[in-house]
Amino acid sequence: MSGSHRAPALHQLAVPGHTVLHRLAPQAKIVGLVAFVVTVAVTPRHAVGVFGIDAAVLGSLLWCSGIGPRTAATRLLVVAPFLLAALLVPFVAHGPTVDVVGVSLSVEGMWAAWNIAIKAVLGAGSAVVLSASTPLPELLAALERLRVPRVLIAIVASMVRYADLLAGQLARMRTAMVARCHDPRWLWQLRPIASSLGMVFVRSYERGERVHLAMASRGFDGAMPVLHERSVTRREWAVALAPGVVAIVALTGWLVLR
């Protein structure tokens, strides 16, 4: 009964659609994402206007992807731990302070918190756009076309394939523990949980060996077969790189005019 409330699996993150972003070649989207995120990462924290432009670009991408504000906000919750950590920085950082509603906060700490928060949101938002507009198999195939080592691609593909299986196995083991009147919830009850995790690790290792032998017996050579080879047009490269170019131009203009 609780299945309808579960978070989407890693291979179910893509949202069906026919937008411009959905039609772009996945390797172009990956390169565009890297360009945008790297530019955001190297942007100085005092460049508030540049971050505003980057946020506007990200908002446009989210709107063009058609995933909806609720879905985008839900997936952006992944950065909540970073935002909570950023909120603590102004209270513990050193340097000049300023009173905000009667509370003394470090100026450097406030800038550091802003830096962490804005870059985390922009980076995670970019990843949300990519994952929502591109099915995972296409992303893996695009990584291979971009000459990412095949071993890494195989590891990621296997991890995604069996993440739900392992989560389900842990849930069944916990259900079995609860059925036997043991429901560990406190720190001093971690021993059964540690034993369960160790058992899952052993079973995962054995399953990995069996899967590898099965794939090798079927002629697997370390690369997934490409069913639909697709070339990237200049227009697709231009569209995919546009957000990164806008971010670079905004950062360059700020550095020149400051």
Secondary structure, DSSP 8 states (H G I E B T S, - for coil): -GGGGS---GGG------SHHHHS-HHHHHHHHHHHHHHHHHS-TT-HHHHHHHHHHHHHHHHHHT--HHHHHHHGGGGHHHHHHHHHHHHH--S-EEEETTEEEEHHHHHHHHHHHHHHHHHHHHHHHHHHHS-HHHHHHHHHHTT--HHHHHHHHHHHHHHHHHHHHHHHHHHHHHHTT----SGGGHHHHHHHHHHHHHHHHHHHHHHHHHHHHTT--SS---SS-----HHHHHHHHHHHHHHHHHHHHHHHH-
